[in-house]
């Protein structure tokens, strides 16, 4: 008997609240009915000696039947509410289990995709490394024959007086094209070294005013269509850069300014303190050429990218010069950008922000650049 009671108590403990309410809904009204019946019977029979009088029947009806029926109805409402609540909890648990399963599946799928992307990225890095090695190898292989070609052209040029005008013209074309090809090969080699991290700038103080005057005096074209203006204050602090790399950047930008202003005009090279960046100097090269459309300016410094068809028809190129300039400037802690309305005749302005010379460094620097 005690085992049966214990078993029922255990079943009661582990049953749901709705089942417990359903049990109480029937047990409690019956219990109340019997309690009221016994109490009223004892009161009217033993105390009042009335027996089954109308008062007895009325009290049994009100307290023993209507009262338990009200309790039965209230417990029924509570049980139904509890059942709905349990069903809602069960639905939440079911949805949660399904969601956890979907999350686990998606997590596994993402893991597989990440693994595939990692493999693809590793393959792309390998291909990029092989591409760089191939380009570097080919560029190195081209330097020797180009050196021989340039030497032969210089030898022929030393005897150009003995050549006819037509042959002199062909010789000039050969010299220009050979120089352009040599510069292209050198740019490819320099870009490969930069991307591989093997081209380390040797930075030092460079005074821009004498540097630009000395650099542009010999390399600027002597035609009358273009006019060079160097606008650099004498009290401008020196910049902390690699002089040879800065020379490559300036020559490239000035050469672009000349090429993309075929009708001539002013080429203004200026330098000022950077108002938005402390301890920095902004070098600018402005032309009066065909300009650059605003929607192409963000990609102008990308590798092998050239501007619109109008620019390509104006001058030849391979889309490496500005990319090389950006790499050289960023390697020295600077920044390069362009501003242009894109209207022909208004030209474009290239800006190069460079770090100024740290205080205490000057001409007695152990490795001066100027």
C-alpha atoms as one frame of an Amber mdcrd trajectory, in Angstrom:
protein
   0.000   0.000   0.000   2.771   2.422   0.924   4.564   1.497  -2.305   1.444
   2.364  -4.296   1.095   5.693  -2.479   4.778   6.433  -3.087   4.420   5.556
  -6.764   1.402   7.825  -7.081   3.257  10.681  -5.356   6.172  10.243  -7.757
   3.805  10.273 -10.722   2.173  13.375  -9.251   5.553  15.087  -8.791   6.591
  14.492 -12.410   3.194  15.188 -13.976   2.591  18.496 -15.748   0.887  21.408
 -13.957  -2.120  21.094 -16.303  -2.578  17.443 -15.297  -2.270  18.363 -11.638
  -4.900  21.106 -12.035  -7.178  18.642 -13.878  -6.880  16.212 -10.960  -7.500
  18.924  -8.344 -10.475  20.172 -10.387 -12.357  16.944  -9.657 -10.858  15.953
  -6.315 -11.289  19.278  -4.503 -15.041  19.783  -5.238 -15.775  16.196  -4.152
 -13.765  16.712  -0.997 -15.600  19.962  -0.257 -18.956  18.282  -0.899 -18.250
  15.471   1.576 -16.876  17.920   4.172 -19.991  20.104   3.898 -22.294  17.055
   3.947 -20.655  15.633   7.092 -20.600  19.011   8.825 -24.226  19.861   8.044
 -25.393  16.366   8.957 -23.609  16.550  12.310 -24.921  20.058  12.954 -28.562
  19.384  12.128 -28.765  15.851  13.474 -26.730  15.922  16.682 -26.760  19.616
  17.651 -30.189  20.806  16.564 -31.978  17.455  16.470 -33.686  18.533  13.237
 -32.762  15.715  10.902 -33.174  16.319   7.169 -34.919  19.647   7.456 -35.293
  22.267   4.646 -32.477  24.285   6.221 -30.232  21.239   6.022 -31.073  20.667
   2.368 -30.645  24.359   1.545 -27.246  24.616   3.204 -26.049  21.376   1.581
 -27.230  22.677  -1.807 -25.534  26.070  -1.393 -22.316  25.131   0.400 -21.892
  21.528  -0.743 -22.975  21.752  -4.377 -22.910  25.321  -5.687 -19.629  26.174
  -3.916 -17.719  23.119  -5.201 -19.225  23.715  -8.670 -17.802  27.277  -8.621
 -14.426  25.876  -7.559 -14.724  23.248 -10.317 -15.412  25.937 -12.949 -12.568
  28.199 -11.741 -10.111  25.295 -11.694 -11.274  24.333 -15.192 -10.493  27.822
 -16.467  -7.073  27.702 -14.757  -6.417  24.258 -16.234  -7.289  25.369 -19.752
  -5.032  28.412 -19.405  -2.240  26.253 -18.050  -2.720  23.812 -20.943  -2.454
  26.618 -23.486   0.647  27.894 -21.727   2.225  24.429 -21.778   1.364  24.028
 -25.457   2.974  27.391 -26.150   6.098  26.351 -24.222   6.185  23.075 -26.143
   5.913  24.970 -29.435   8.709  27.301 -28.353  10.878  24.311 -27.432  10.104
  22.693 -30.777  10.935  25.870 -32.676  14.069  26.352 -30.603  15.192  22.816
 -31.368  14.532  23.404 -35.065  16.353  26.707 -34.907  19.330  25.142 -33.173
  19.413  22.453 -35.833  19.272  25.066 -38.605  21.984  27.123 -36.888  24.144
  24.023 -36.602  23.574  23.225 -40.272  24.327  26.790 -41.353  27.396  26.876
 -39.110  28.675  23.695 -40.703  27.888  25.114 -44.152  29.715  28.354 -43.346
  32.654  26.367 -42.014  32.791  24.450 -45.296  32.543  27.692 -47.280  35.222
  29.353 -45.146  37.460  26.379 -45.690  36.833  26.577 -49.444  37.488  30.328
 -49.387  40.675  29.796 -47.427  41.857  27.273 -49.990  40.885  29.597 -52.842
  42.648  32.497 -51.124  45.771  30.405 -50.643  45.652  29.429 -54.310  45.203
  33.063 -55.340  48.121  34.096 -53.159  50.228  31.375 -54.732  49.177  32.479
 -58.224  49.887  36.111 -57.345  53.318  35.171 -56.031  54.028  33.128 -59.149
  52.803  36.028 -61.291  55.091  38.461 -59.488  58.018  36.073 -59.775  57.298
  35.554 -63.472  57.002  39.291 -64.161  60.172  39.974 -62.213  62.013  37.191
 -64.046  60.852  38.415 -67.455  61.703  42.007 -66.561  65.195  41.009 -65.480
  65.589  39.008 -68.680  64.555  42.052 -70.741  67.032  44.419 -69.128  70.105
  42.882 -70.772  68.866  43.098 -74.392  67.436  46.571 -73.709  70.831  47.699
 -72.460  72.396  46.411 -75.675  69.713  48.116 -77.769  70.173  51.427 -75.954
  73.942  51.163 -76.389  73.547  50.553 -80.108  71.161  53.503 -80.418  73.631
  55.776 -78.611  76.400  54.588 -80.927  74.290  55.355 -83.988  73.254  58.702
 -82.516  76.928  59.703 -82.148  77.218  59.370 -85.926  73.821  60.800 -86.826
  75.415  63.483 -89.053  76.326  60.756 -91.515  72.692  59.593 -91.708  70.013
  60.919 -93.996  67.151  62.961 -92.464  64.743  60.026 -92.860  67.119  57.698
 -91.013  67.684  60.299 -88.318  63.939  60.439 -87.797  63.788  56.642 -87.516
  66.666  56.753 -85.052  64.804  59.291 -82.903  61.727  57.063 -82.880  63.847
  54.071 -81.873  65.487  56.049 -79.070  62.150  57.268 -77.690  60.479  53.857
 -77.876  63.511  52.130 -76.359  63.560  54.643 -73.518  59.831  54.102 -72.954
  60.231  50.333 -72.917  63.190  50.610 -70.556  61.146  52.778 -68.201  58.255
  50.289 -68.342  60.529  47.389 -67.449  62.045  49.398 -64.591  58.577  50.311
 -63.300  57.503  46.662 -63.358  60.629  45.663 -61.454  60.122  48.415 -58.900
  56.450  47.486 -58.429  57.424  43.831 -57.934  59.999  44.841 -55.341  57.478
  47.082 -53.570  54.807  44.385 -53.442  57.362  41.884 -52.169  58.535  44.349
 -49.508  62.101  44.412 -50.826  62.173  48.081 -51.826  62.856  49.847 -48.538
  62.972  53.670 -48.589  66.098  55.318 -47.177  64.484  58.380 -45.696  66.167
  61.647 -44.856  65.523  65.414 -44.897  64.824  66.885 -48.339  64.378  70.636
 -48.901  61.707  70.813 -51.603  62.576  74.154 -53.204  66.170  73.368 -54.293
  65.245  69.734 -54.887  62.443  70.570 -57.345  64.463  73.277 -59.096  67.391
  70.908 -59.620  65.193  67.956 -60.596  62.909  69.680 -63.103  65.499  71.922
 -64.705  66.878  69.197 -66.959  63.959  66.815 -67.434  61.222  69.282 -68.387
  60.515  69.615 -72.123  61.877  72.721 -73.827  58.820  73.238 -76.033  57.090
  76.591 -75.762  53.618  75.095 -75.403  54.135  74.247 -71.732  55.348  76.595
 -69.020  56.752  75.311 -65.756  56.134  77.249 -62.539  57.694  76.159 -59.242
  55.906  77.748 -56.290  57.573  76.662 -53.035  58.104  79.017 -50.045  61.695
  79.357 -48.950  60.754  78.803 -45.289  58.957  75.527 -45.924  60.311  72.783
 -43.622  62.090  69.865 -45.323  60.222  66.611 -45.844  61.354  63.262 -44.432
  61.453  61.008 -47.510  63.693  58.993 -49.804  65.008  61.523 -52.313  65.309
  59.089 -55.236  61.793  57.747 -54.701  60.365  61.256 -54.407  62.142  62.138
 -57.660  60.427  59.168 -59.372  57.030  60.377 -58.111  57.535  64.007 -59.165
  58.909  63.139 -62.606  56.045  60.722 -63.218  53.403  63.272 -62.217  54.996
  66.090 -64.212  55.347  63.807 -67.221  51.625  62.937 -66.948  50.760  66.637
 -66.688  52.624  67.302 -69.916  51.179  64.296 -71.760  47.584  64.982 -70.784
  47.702  68.690 -71.654  48.418  68.408 -75.391  47.404  72.031 -76.018  50.066
  73.258 -73.619  49.506  75.571 -70.692  50.957  76.059 -67.266  52.371  73.200
 -65.205  52.449  74.484 -61.624  54.418  72.587 -58.984  53.578  73.903 -55.509
  54.196  72.930 -51.907  52.479  74.088 -48.731  52.058  72.977 -45.142  49.234
  70.450 -44.777  46.456  72.250 -42.917  44.622  69.032 -42.077  47.602  66.971
 -40.970  50.158  68.012 -38.385  53.860  67.789 -39.356  53.114  67.210 -43.042
  53.713  69.020 -46.328  51.473  68.832 -49.404  53.134  68.814 -52.810  50.804
  69.549 -55.743  51.195  69.311 -59.537  48.505  71.142 -61.512  48.027  71.207
 -65.279  45.573  72.776 -67.707  44.851  69.632 -69.688  41.871  67.442 -70.473
  41.060  66.658 -66.825  39.838  63.440 -65.225  36.132  62.500 -64.896  35.068
  62.435 -61.200  33.688  58.894 -61.454  37.123  57.584 -62.508  39.260  59.312
 -59.901  38.893  56.617 -57.217  40.323  53.938 -59.533  43.018  56.105 -61.096
  45.753  54.748 -58.814  44.848  51.086 -59.370  47.242  48.796 -61.159  46.883
  48.778 -64.979  43.942  51.200 -64.844  43.778  54.131 -67.240  41.202  56.875
 -67.493  38.573  57.392 -70.183  38.985  56.796 -73.918  39.789  60.466 -74.452
  42.837  60.132 -72.197  43.942  56.931 -73.906  43.726  58.637 -77.281  45.765
  61.570 -76.007  48.780  59.664 -74.689  50.030  56.108 -74.519  50.657  54.264
 -71.302  50.212  51.031 -69.366  48.481  52.134 -66.182  51.503  51.512 -63.959
  52.857  55.017 -63.371  50.263  56.291 -60.904  50.051  52.903 -59.209  53.832
  53.017 -58.749  53.579  56.573 -57.383  50.934  55.519 -54.855  53.050  52.594
 -53.674  56.155  54.783 -53.304  54.269  57.515 -51.439  52.509  55.087 -49.080
  55.803  53.286 -48.394  57.101  56.589 -46.971  54.064  57.286 -44.799  52.410
  59.684 -47.244  49.199  59.894 -49.233  48.392  60.745 -52.854  45.096  61.829
 -54.422  43.722  63.801 -57.352  41.136  66.549 -57.795  39.591  67.453 -61.131
  36.272  68.695 -62.454  36.676  66.578 -65.573  36.132  69.606 -67.816  38.690
  69.841 -70.647  40.909  72.874 -70.201  40.534  72.978 -66.419  43.021  70.157
 -66.002  43.743  68.131 -62.884  45.707  68.608 -59.680  47.618  65.758 -58.066
  48.364  66.105 -54.356  51.068  64.277 -52.422  51.065  64.595 -48.631  54.500
  63.864 -47.163  55.754  63.804 -43.556  57.894  66.782 -42.654  61.355  66.413
 -41.192  61.364  65.535 -37.472  62.702  68.228 -35.187  66.404  67.853 -34.519
  67.204  66.312 -37.920  69.017  68.480 -40.442  71.904  68.635 -42.792  74.204
  66.849 -40.343  72.013  63.758 -40.498  74.192  60.622 -40.833  72.345  59.623
 -44.020  71.164  62.885 -45.592  68.983  62.790 -48.660  69.580  66.376 -49.768
